[in-house]
Amino acid sequence: RAGLDLNELRSTLRVQESNVFEALIADLCVKDFIRKGSAIARISHRPVLPADLEPVERKIRESLSHKPFDPPPRREIEPDRRAQHVLRFLIDSGEVIGVSPDAVLLRDNFEHMKARITEFISKHGPATVSELRQALESSRRIMVPLLERLDRDGVTRRVEDKRILGRII
């Protein structure tokens, strides 16, 4: 877990007044704690998977590494609750990037694809989804949501049916 859930902490402490609870959290954050969304943890806290889930993690990483630019659909990567838990952990820790509800990539593969896309557009000019898909030997299932994500991040920008470099490279 990223830390102790704030609602769980409030319930355990039985603090009803929100201003008192927020003051407590603010005081903890001045010291050795950090607020992470709806959780609080020591600054030094690093979540780790339990040992019994490590084989599941290895299997997920292998699945995502086999064809790095065209990994299997998410439903194949997380067929059960244990795999769902591990994949959620990997996404929360930033080791896996979700590009759509059905598509995830290892962070390194995501960064490599992003670099290859920007390199391709720099070299060849505006490019269609099909051109980029072929250049990276990926699938439309991965490329379309990846490009939409890069558009949102400002790395690329869609102009009609082509992508150009965005303001953030």
C-alpha positions, 0 to 999 in steps of 0.5 A: 500500500502507498500508506495508511488510508486517511479515512481508516486513520480518522476512524481509528482515532475517532476524530470527528472534526475535519479541521482537527484531523486536517491540522493533525495531518498537516503537522505530520507532513511537516515532520517525517510524513507525506500525503499521497492522495488519500493516504499518508506515509513516512517519507522513507516508506517504499511499498513492496509486494509480499513474497508470495506475489513475486512469482505473479509479478515475474509472470506479468513482467514476462508477458509485458516484455515478450512483445514490448511494443505490442503486449497482450490485452490487460485481461490476459495479463491479469486473469485473477485477483492476485494478478489484478492486485500485482498489476495495480501495485506496478501501476501505482509504483510507476513501473507499469503505465496504463495507456488505456483500460485494456493496454498497459506497458512497462515504463521502460517500453513506454519511454522507448516507444515515446522516444521512437515516435518523436524521433520518427516525426522529427525525421519524417515529419507529420505521421499517421497512426498507421505509419507509426504503428508500422515503424514501431511494429506495434498494433492499433490497439496499443498505438491509438491510446498511446498517441492519445496519451502523448497528445494529452502529455504535450509530446505530440499533437493531432492535426487532422489524421496525423501527429506532429511534435507537441510543445513538450519533447 
